[in-house]
């Protein structure tokens, strides 16, 4: 899926830029590409849309007087953020016609296309559970939250990016953080706990072991399934331990499936292939030794970046 921006000089040529200049601009942008892609993905929850944003940013970058740009990384972060917010606003209007729950596009992160995930804030900010919560924020709230929490930008710099005052950005972050913390318990477990529960859940579901599943799933658990109307999936969230357990046993129990474990969005995950060839990407949110949320993405439009 990754695009080499230097492979598209014809787009820059259409804007009256020489091929040599276009390639030089692409090289300068590619130096910051992992960070910029990670920024766009966190804002949009879609690798495909994030790639499109970077291509648009390249066209802006190749046309600007780059000699006058003192800090390319800062300039490009501003361009990418603004382009992503424009796309996010347009997508929110279209979301009303989406069939069933909308979940972020699953992305393998070992290795990470978004650069090193050596800080907990960077890894946690990619989690499906968090990105799902961020969908409930307004575009400016989401931008401030991502820029401040994941990238540790000060409010003064965020204010320049969003054309708002630092005080306004601080207030936006406060509102976003309050919303996120309402669901914070759903994605605070450590990696070892997530791996243990994922393995146990898949084993119990395959065997149709309802007693084992009951011991793994929280009483108020929710299962979210995103088929986009293209594969079989629940059109509404499945709420409550009993319903989630029945759903899991029905999907996996006593049916031939192929399971592949891999890291998705910085967290333990799995690809589950059913006998009919349908593939679902599965991740969990867990807390206090129980599964609180299941996230299952089967929409084929969101799967091209996953291994075969």
PyMOL commands that set and color helices and strands:
alter all, ss='L'
color gray80, all
select helices_A, chain A and resi 5-7+9-14+19-30+33-44+47-63+66-68+72-97+120-124+128-134+139-150+155-162+166-182+184-187+191-207+210-214+241-252+300-302
alter helices_A, ss='H'
color red, helices_A
select strands_A, chain A and resi 217-226+238-239+257-264+267-274+279-287+290-297
alter strands_A, ss='S'
color yellow, strands_A
deselect
rebuild
show_as cartoon
